[in-house]
């Protein structure tokens, strides 16, 4: 890891609240945090949705793995004037997604399932496998690489369909911009994909790198990146807590 950390790329939108813990870390440790998403998810058209010939109400459960996908899905359902049946069940990767889900539906505890370890994809799969009688609708991104996830479901004979509701657009950035950072924080596997889409030969070197979630960690390791900062964990429940611990060492 670098001896001096002066500039860190936080690959998500800048917090809207001036009280964000990120700003406290900037002042406390004298670092500069640059907030810049490395990708965006654009919704597919209503026509493209209809061409998939999928009726969401032919299913009994929905699998949600991010706030962005949740937002796009319910926005598109509203545009198509589709309301999900009250009996629907929801399998969410994290409590954060459950909280966001309440913007669109009345959340009933008996119908919402989350991993015991927040954000753990393997535990989410186990929850799905335990309820084989459900018909699962899984919103996905065009070309999304989650083959291990779907392979597990196939092995267990889970009844599911992929519902392509978004496509990924990678952010362009120059090598000079990238080299200016002493650290990068990833919050999604798509962020890792964006980095190597722009620079297939990227080498981490002594640059500090961190991630949020097991899926992002796996994406980093598959690209040969070293994970210096990890959240959430029992010790560091948030990215800011994990980042502060790393900054204390420098």
PyMOL commands that set and color helices and strands:
alter all, ss='L'
color gray80, all
select helices_A, chain A and resi 21-29+46-51+56-58+67-79+95-101+109-111+121-129+147-155+175-179+189-198+214-222+239-248
alter helices_A, ss='H'
color red, helices_A
select strands_A, chain A and resi 7-10+32-35+39-43+61-64+89-92+112-114+135-141+159-170+183-186+208-212+229-231
alter strands_A, ss='S'
color yellow, strands_A
deselect
rebuild
show_as cartoon
